[in-house]
């Protein structure tokens, strides 16, 4: 088994930020939902941080033309690249140790 440090993601804070970006652009929630091909309820859940999907977040950010938010957020949050996690996991693999019958007694 491998150990990975799991980063805590504050969905409420992300949702509040996305809501501020939408309002700053003067876009009603219903218009953003239509542009993103989502229900207004899904967009509202995202903005309230009430359990949303990554897909929903990306669709909303694209609809409000703020896809750069992800890059900025990752830089500020010190998010580790998934490729870096994979590289590190390969380094963590331990060489199998041989056990002789004499050491088991």
DOBALUM-776122 format. One line per field, with one value per atom (N, C-alpha, C, CB): residue number from 1; atom name; chain; x, y, z; residue in one letter. Coordinates in pm, whole numbers. Glycine has a CB too. Layout:
<lumses>
num <- NUM,...
atomo <- CA,...
cadena <- A,...
c1 <- X,...
c2 <- Y,...
c3 <- Z,...
residuo <- A,...
</lumses>
This chain:
<lumses>
num <- 1,1,1,1,2,2,2,2,3,3,3,3,4,4,4,4,5,5,5,5,6,6,6,6,7,7,7,7,8,8,8,8,9,9,9,9,10,10,10,10,11,11,11,11,12,12,12,12,13,13,13,13,14,14,14,14,15,15,15,15,16,16,16,16,17,17,17,17,18,18,18,18,19,19,19,19,20,20,20,20,21,21,21,21,22,22,22,22,23,23,23,23,24,24,24,24,25,25,25,25,26,26,26,26,27,27,27,27,28,28,28,28,29,29,29,29,30,30,30,30,31,31,31,31,32,32,32,32,33,33,33,33,34,34,34,34,35,35,35,35,36,36,36,36,37,37,37,37,38,38,38,38,39,39,39,39,40,40,40,40,41,41,41,41,42,42,42,42,43,43,43,43,44,44,44,44,45,45,45,45,46,46,46,46,47,47,47,47,48,48,48,48,49,49,49,49,50,50,50,50,51,51,51,51,52,52,52,52,53,53,53,53,54,54,54,54,55,55,55,55,56,56,56,56,57,57,57,57,58,58,58,58,59,59,59,59,60,60,60,60,61,61,61,61,62,62,62,62,63,63,63,63,64,64,64,64,65,65,65,65,66,66,66,66,67,67,67,67,68,68,68,68,69,69,69,69,70,70,70,70,71,71,71,71,72,72,72,72,73,73,73,73,74,74,74,74,75,75,75,75,76,76,76,76,77,77,77,77,78,78,78,78,79,79,79,79,80,80,80,80,81,81,81,81,82,82,82,82,83,83,83,83,84,84,84,84,85,85,85,85,86,86,86,86,87,87,87,87,88,88,88,88,89,89,89,89,90,90,90,90,91,91,91,91,92,92,92,92,93,93,93,93,94,94,94,94,95,95,95,95,96,96,96,96,97,97,97,97,98,98,98,98,99,99,99,99,100,100,100,100,101,101,101,101,102,102,102,102,103,103,103,103,104,104,104,104,105,105,105,105
atomo <- N,CA,C,CB,N,CA,C,CB,N,CA,C,CB,N,CA,C,CB,N,CA,C,CB,N,CA,C,CB,N,CA,C,CB,N,CA,C,CB,N,CA,C,CB,N,CA,C,CB,N,CA,C,CB,N,CA,C,CB,N,CA,C,CB,N,CA,C,CB,N,CA,C,CB,N,CA,C,CB,N,CA,C,CB,N,CA,C,CB,N,CA,C,CB,N,CA,C,CB,N,CA,C,CB,N,CA,C,CB,N,CA,C,CB,N,CA,C,CB,N,CA,C,CB,N,CA,C,CB,N,CA,C,CB,N,CA,C,CB,N,CA,C,CB,N,CA,C,CB,N,CA,C,CB,N,CA,C,CB,N,CA,C,CB,N,CA,C,CB,N,CA,C,CB,N,CA,C,CB,N,CA,C,CB,N,CA,C,CB,N,CA,C,CB,N,CA,C,CB,N,CA,C,CB,N,CA,C,CB,N,CA,C,CB,N,CA,C,CB,N,CA,C,CB,N,CA,C,CB,N,CA,C,CB,N,CA,C,CB,N,CA,C,CB,N,CA,C,CB,N,CA,C,CB,N,CA,C,CB,N,CA,C,CB,N,CA,C,CB,N,CA,C,CB,N,CA,C,CB,N,CA,C,CB,N,CA,C,CB,N,CA,C,CB,N,CA,C,CB,N,CA,C,CB,N,CA,C,CB,N,CA,C,CB,N,CA,C,CB,N,CA,C,CB,N,CA,C,CB,N,CA,C,CB,N,CA,C,CB,N,CA,C,CB,N,CA,C,CB,N,CA,C,CB,N,CA,C,CB,N,CA,C,CB,N,CA,C,CB,N,CA,C,CB,N,CA,C,CB,N,CA,C,CB,N,CA,C,CB,N,CA,C,CB,N,CA,C,CB,N,CA,C,CB,N,CA,C,CB,N,CA,C,CB,N,CA,C,CB,N,CA,C,CB,N,CA,C,CB,N,CA,C,CB,N,CA,C,CB,N,CA,C,CB,N,CA,C,CB,N,CA,C,CB,N,CA,C,CB,N,CA,C,CB,N,CA,C,CB,N,CA,C,CB,N,CA,C,CB,N,CA,C,CB,N,CA,C,CB,N,CA,C,CB,N,CA,C,CB,N,CA,C,CB,N,CA,C,CB,N,CA,C,CB,N,CA,C,CB,N,CA,C,CB
cadena <- A,A,A,A,A,A,A,A,A,A,A,A,A,A,A,A,A,A,A,A,A,A,A,A,A,A,A,A,A,A,A,A,A,A,A,A,A,A,A,A,A,A,A,A,A,A,A,A,A,A,A,A,A,A,A,A,A,A,A,A,A,A,A,A,A,A,A,A,A,A,A,A,A,A,A,A,A,A,A,A,A,A,A,A,A,A,A,A,A,A,A,A,A,A,A,A,A,A,A,A,A,A,A,A,A,A,A,A,A,A,A,A,A,A,A,A,A,A,A,A,A,A,A,A,A,A,A,A,A,A,A,A,A,A,A,A,A,A,A,A,A,A,A,A,A,A,A,A,A,A,A,A,A,A,A,A,A,A,A,A,A,A,A,A,A,A,A,A,A,A,A,A,A,A,A,A,A,A,A,A,A,A,A,A,A,A,A,A,A,A,A,A,A,A,A,A,A,A,A,A,A,A,A,A,A,A,A,A,A,A,A,A,A,A,A,A,A,A,A,A,A,A,A,A,A,A,A,A,A,A,A,A,A,A,A,A,A,A,A,A,A,A,A,A,A,A,A,A,A,A,A,A,A,A,A,A,A,A,A,A,A,A,A,A,A,A,A,A,A,A,A,A,A,A,A,A,A,A,A,A,A,A,A,A,A,A,A,A,A,A,A,A,A,A,A,A,A,A,A,A,A,A,A,A,A,A,A,A,A,A,A,A,A,A,A,A,A,A,A,A,A,A,A,A,A,A,A,A,A,A,A,A,A,A,A,A,A,A,A,A,A,A,A,A,A,A,A,A,A,A,A,A,A,A,A,A,A,A,A,A,A,A,A,A,A,A,A,A,A,A,A,A,A,A,A,A,A,A,A,A,A,A,A,A,A,A,A,A,A,A,A,A,A,A,A,A,A,A,A,A,A,A,A,A,A,A,A,A,A,A,A,A,A,A,A,A,A,A,A,A
c1 <- 85,0,90,-97,43,120,53,136,134,82,87,161,-25,-30,-88,-114,-30,-86,-207,19,-321,-443,-464,-565,-480,-500,-647,-452,-673,-810,-853,-822,-967,-1020,-1144,-1054,-1142,-1254,-1354,-1206,-1455,-1554,-1632,-1649,-1659,-1737,-1660,-1772,-1532,-1449,-1437,-1309,-1419,-1411,-1544,-1376,-1655,-1787,-1812,-1894,-1772,-1789,-1708,-1745,-1590,-1505,-1567,-1363,-1618,-1682,-1804,-1721,-1880,-1998,-1958,-2076,-1851,-1803,-1760,-1685,-1692,-1650,-1771,-1564,-1874,-1996,-2066,-2093,-2079,-2147,-2068,-2169,-1935,-1850,-1869,-1703,-1898,-1921,-2066,-1882,-2149,-2289,-2371,-2296,-2335,-2404,-2503,-2303,-2632,-2728,-2701,-2871,-2731,-2707,-2775,-2757,-2896,-2971,-2901,-3113,-2843,-2770,-2645,-2730,-2575,-2455,-2494,-2380,-2601,-2647,-2680,-2772,-2747,-2781,-2655,-2873,-2561,-2435,-2357,-2348,-2363,-2288,-2365,-2251,-2488,-2575,-2597,-2514,-2624,-2649,-2779,-2531,-2830,-2948,-2904,-3027,-2990,-2957,-2929,-3070,-2995,-2973,-2829,-3073,-2775,-2636,-2537,-2605,-2562,-2474,-2482,-2512,-2602,-2620,-2550,-2770,-2561,-2494,-2342,-2529,-2289,-2145,-2107,-2107,-2185,-2154,-2167,-2244,-2251,-2268,-2173,-2411,-2096,-2002,-2071,-1916,-2182,-2262,-2243,-2409,-2123,-2096,-2128,-2173,-2031,-2045,-1937,-2035,-1941,-1838,-1736,-1902,-1623,-1519,-1571,-1389,-1646,-1704,-1794,-1783,-1879,-1967,-1886,-2062,-1785,-1702,-1636,-1596,-1582,-1516,-1614,-1446,-1734,-1835,-1875,-1960,-1891,-1929,-1816,-1965,-1694,-1581,-1566,-1451,-1591,-1586,-1699,-1594,-1818,-1933,-1913,-2058,-1838,-1814,-1678,-1822,-1614,-1484,-1379,-1498,-1370,-1273,-1196,-1344,-1158,-1086,-948,-1072,-894,-766,-774,-719,-895,-915,-849,-1065,-859,-801,-651,-836,-586,-440,-400,-387,-468,-437,-458,-524,-569,-600,-496,-738,-454,-355,-221,-336,-182,-56,-62,-24,-174,-188,-200,-308,-259,-283,-167,-408,-64,49,4,126,-85,-136,-27,-264,-11,89,30,136,108,67,42,173,-64,-87,31,-211,101,219,329,272,342,442,407,453,280,236,274,83,251,285,435,237,512,659,705,729,649,687,645,625,530,484,579,342,634,730,856,764,894,1012,988,1054,861,829,819,700,811,799,923,780,901,1012,1050,976,1176,1223,1173,1378,1123,1079,1197,1010,1174,1280,1262,1281,1370,1366,1377,1482,1295,1297,1336,1158,1439,1479,1402,1631,1399,1327,1390,1323,1516,1581,1539,1732,1505,1464,1320,1480,1244,1104,1089,1025,1190,1180,1201,1279
c2 <- -117,0,124,0,227,351,460,394,550,662,787,683,853,981,1084,972,1200,1307,1363,1420,1358,1406,1551,1318,1634,1775,1801,1859,1881,1919,2028,1966,2007,2105,2167,2041,2297,2369,2404,2497,2316,2334,2464,2216,2501,2622,2745,2636,2749,2863,2871,2853,2758,2755,2802,2612,2752,2791,2940,2714,2995,3139,3220,3177,3173,3243,3238,3180,3122,3109,3200,2962,3206,3294,3440,3275,3481,3619,3650,3644,3554,3573,3590,3455,3508,3516,3651,3402,3693,3819,3938,3835,3933,4041,4061,4011,3951,3961,3995,3831,4007,4042,3932,4164,3808,3695,3632,3591,3628,3561,3411,3587,3352,3210,3126,3167,3162,3086,3089,3141,3204,3215,3127,3361,3127,3044,2896,3072,2859,2720,2680,2701,2768,2739,2726,2849,2817,2812,2684,2935,2640,2522,2392,2533,2404,2288,2212,2194,2289,2235,2293,2267,2232,2289,2402,2179,2502,2607,2551,2709,2441,2379,2328,2262,2272,2223,2337,2146,2447,2564,2621,2672,2630,2683,2593,2695,2462,2370,2390,2224,2411,2438,2565,2451,2672,2800,2794,2907,2707,2693,2592,2653,2522,2423,2300,2484,2266,2152,2028,2190,1988,1865,1876,1752,1898,1911,1824,2060,1815,1737,1828,1644,1772,1846,1886,1761,1798,1827,1951,1707,1959,2074,2201,2055,2194,2312,2359,2282,2268,2305,2364,2184,2307,2360,2503,2269,2526,2660,2759,2659,2720,2810,2842,2748,2745,2770,2864,2637,2844,2928,3074,2874,3098,3237,3287,3247,3207,3242,3269,3364,3178,3191,3061,3233,2994,2867,2888,2799,3007,3036,3027,3174,3027,3014,2888,3013,2779,2651,2663,2539,2720,2735,2823,2796,2936,3026,2957,3152,2884,2816,2709,2752,2633,2528,2587,2443,2699,2763,2814,2879,2875,2928,2818,3019,2705,2596,2499,2522,2522,2430,2288,2434,2276,2146,2072,2159,1947,1864,1810,1749,1813,1759,1609,1788,1558,1414,1335,1382,1393,1326,1317,1399,1421,1418,1312,1556,1297,1193,1056,1202,1034,906,881,902,983,968,935,1096,1005,979,840,1084,792,660,552,633,574,477,474,510,589,596,528,741,527,470,318,528,258,113,51,64,-33,-99,-226,-132,-254,-379,-493,-380,-600,-713,-774,-820,-806,-865,-1014,-806,-1084,-1230,-1271,-1295,-1366,-1417,-1564,-1399,-1598,-1738,-1812,-1751,-1941,-2022,-2012,-2168,-1984,-1976,-1850,-1979,-1744,-1621,-1629,-1500,-1723,-1737,-1815,-1804,-1892,-1975,-1897,-2086
c3 <- 0,0,0,123,-69,-79,2,-226,53,130,45,262,32,-37,58,-167,60,140,66,169,129,66,105,106,3,27,57,-94,157,189,93,337,30,-63,0,-202,17,77,-32,151,-51,-157,-140,-160,-15,10,-37,161,-9,-48,-201,16,-264,-411,-470,-462,-417,-464,-449,-390,-333,-311,-413,-168,-443,-540,-679,-543,-717,-848,-855,-876,-747,-743,-761,-610,-691,-703,-847,-608,-911,-1049,-1141,-1096,-1119,-1201,-1183,-1164,-1058,-1029,-1083,-878,-1070,-1120,-1270,-1090,-1340,-1485,-1518,-1553,-1416,-1438,-1501,-1523,-1475,-1535,-1437,-1583,-1474,-1388,-1383,-1437,-1270,-1250,-1358,-1111,-1396,-1496,-1632,-1509,-1668,-1795,-1794,-1822,-1682,-1671,-1680,-1537,-1614,-1619,-1763,-1529,-1836,-1976,-2061,-2033,-2043,-2119,-2090,-2086,-1964,-1922,-1946,-1775,-1994,-2014,-1883,-2121,-1778,-1644,-1592,-1547,-1488,-1424,-1331,-1345,-1309,-1213,-1073,-1206,-1039,-908,-895,-886,-1003,-1001,-983,-1130,-1054,-1043,-902,-1148,-848,-712,-610,-677,-626,-534,-538,-569,-658,-673,-598,-821,-619,-555,-403,-609,-353,-208,-147,-176,-231,-181,-126,-74,-185,-136,-222,-132,-238,-311,-459,-252,-537,-680,-743,-727,-874,-943,-1008,-1047,-1038,-1110,-1247,-1123,-1309,-1440,-1434,-1491,-1332,-1316,-1298,-1197,-1215,-1191,-1320,-1085,-1397,-1522,-1623,-1582,-1631,-1723,-1684,-1725,-1555,-1509,-1535,-1358,-1503,-1527,-1676,-1475,-1761,-1905,-1946,-1985,-1888,-1922,-1882,-1855,-1775,-1732,-1781,-1580,-1865,-1923,-1816,-2014,-1721,-1612,-1590,-1483,-1697,-1682,-1619,-1818,-1625,-1560,-1409,-1599,-1354,-1209,-1156,-1175,-1231,-1187,-1172,-1287,-1271,-1266,-1148,-1399,-1132,-1020,-887,-1028,-875,-749,-718,-756,-821,-798,-755,-925,-813,-775,-632,-871,-594,-459,-355,-451,-394,-301,-292,-340,-372,-376,-406,-245,-502,-542,-617,-629,-584,-649,-778,-557,-881,-1010,-999,-1117,-1063,-1062,-1117,-1141,-1215,-1267,-1162,-1391,-1080,-975,-871,-908,-841,-746,-800,-721,-929,-991,-985,-1136,-1017,-1012,-870,-1061,-772,-633,-588,-541,-635,-593,-644,-644,-759,-813,-730,-959,-676,-591,-456,-569,-412,-281,-281,-233,-398,-403,-340,-549,-244,-176,-252,-29,-252,-309,-222,-322,-285,-203,-128,-290,-3,79,82,222,63,71,218,-15,248,385,379,455,453,454,562,477,549,648,786,603,792,923,998,908,926,995,1042,903,990,1031,1162,921,1201,1322,1447,1318
residuo <- X,X,X,X,X,X,X,X,X,X,X,X,X,X,X,X,X,X,X,X,X,X,X,X,X,X,X,X,X,X,X,X,X,X,X,X,X,X,X,X,X,X,X,X,X,X,X,X,X,X,X,X,X,X,X,X,X,X,X,X,X,X,X,X,X,X,X,X,X,X,X,X,X,X,X,X,X,X,X,X,X,X,X,X,X,X,X,X,X,X,X,X,X,X,X,X,X,X,X,X,X,X,X,X,X,X,X,X,X,X,X,X,X,X,X,X,X,X,X,X,X,X,X,X,X,X,X,X,X,X,X,X,X,X,X,X,X,X,X,X,X,X,X,X,X,X,X,X,X,X,X,X,X,X,X,X,X,X,X,X,X,X,X,X,X,X,X,X,X,X,X,X,X,X,X,X,X,X,X,X,X,X,X,X,X,X,X,X,X,X,X,X,X,X,X,X,X,X,X,X,X,X,X,X,X,X,X,X,X,X,X,X,X,X,X,X,X,X,X,X,X,X,X,X,X,X,X,X,X,X,X,X,X,X,X,X,X,X,X,X,X,X,X,X,X,X,X,X,X,X,X,X,X,X,X,X,X,X,X,X,X,X,X,X,X,X,X,X,X,X,X,X,X,X,X,X,X,X,X,X,X,X,X,X,X,X,X,X,X,X,X,X,X,X,X,X,X,X,X,X,X,X,X,X,X,X,X,X,X,X,X,X,X,X,X,X,X,X,X,X,X,X,X,X,X,X,X,X,X,X,X,X,X,X,X,X,X,X,X,X,X,X,X,X,X,X,X,X,X,X,X,X,X,X,X,X,X,X,X,X,X,X,X,X,X,X,X,X,X,X,X,X,X,X,X,X,X,X,X,X,X,X,X,X,X,X,X,X,X,X,X,X,X,X,X,X,X,X,X,X,X,X,X,X,X,X,X,X,X,X,X,X,X,X,X,X,X,X,X,X
</lumses>
